[in-house]
Amino acid sequence: MPRRKTRPIAASEIGAYVYCARAWWYRRQGETPANEADLAAGRRGHTAHGRLVRRAWLLRVAGYGLLAAAIVLLAVYGALALVSR
């Protein structure tokens, strides 16, 4: 019995299969979704949301850095005030 030529399944395809086996099978057969415009809009929305999340994380890190710098400066100021007495 001859072996069929099959392409390997990518790890991302496993997630697609778990989410919707029928959609995975259609895509594996070369079919394209009918709602391609909606999918593209969803991708753009997720990309924009990811940028906002990344920006919020950077602002939070910057805030913690400024707080740490303020605490250090306050400690130095207090130490200098005690020494100068």
C-alpha positions in Angstrom: 0.0 0.0 0.0 1.6 3.3 -1.0 2.1 6.0 1.6 0.2 9.2 1.1 2.1 12.4 1.1 1.0 14.6 3.9 2.3 17.8 5.2 3.2 18.1 8.9 0.7 19.9 11.1 2.0 23.1 12.7 1.6 23.8 16.4 -0.7 26.8 15.6 -3.0 24.4 13.7 -3.6 22.4 16.8 -5.1 25.4 18.5 -7.2 26.2 15.4 -8.4 22.5 15.4 -9.3 22.6 19.1 -11.2 25.9 18.5 -13.1 24.7 15.5 -12.3 21.4 13.8 -14.5 22.2 10.8 -12.8 25.5 10.1 -9.4 23.9 10.5 -10.4 21.2 7.9 -11.7 23.8 5.4 -8.5 25.8 5.7 -6.4 22.6 5.3 -8.3 21.9 2.1 -7.4 25.4 0.8 -10.7 27.1 1.3 -10.7 30.7 2.3 -13.2 32.2 4.8 -16.2 34.1 3.4 -15.8 36.8 6.1 -12.2 37.7 5.3 -12.9 41.4 5.8 -14.3 40.8 9.3 -11.3 38.7 10.2 -8.9 41.4 8.9 -10.7 44.0 11.0 -10.5 41.7 14.0 -6.7 41.3 13.5 -6.3 45.1 13.3 -8.4 45.5 16.5 -6.3 42.9 18.3 -3.1 44.6 17.1 -4.3 48.0 18.3 -5.3 46.5 21.7 -1.9 44.9 22.0 -0.2 48.2 21.4 -2.3 49.8 24.2 -1.5 47.0 26.6 2.2 47.3 25.9 2.1 51.1 26.3 0.2 50.7 29.6 2.9 48.3 30.8 5.7 50.6 29.9 4.0 53.5 31.7 3.5 51.4 34.8 7.2 50.4 34.8 8.2 54.0 34.3 5.9 55.0 37.2 7.6 52.4 39.5 11.0 53.6 38.4 10.1 57.2 39.2 8.6 56.2 42.6 11.9 54.3 43.4 13.9 57.3 42.4 11.8 59.6 44.6 12.3 57.3 47.6 16.0 57.2 47.1 16.2 61.0 46.8 14.1 61.4 49.9 16.4 59.0 51.8 19.5 60.9 50.6 17.8 64.3 51.5 17.0 62.9 55.0 20.5 61.6 55.6 22.0 64.9 54.5 19.7 66.8 56.8 20.7 64.6 59.7 24.4 65.0 59.0 24.3 68.8 58.6 22.7 69.3 62.1 
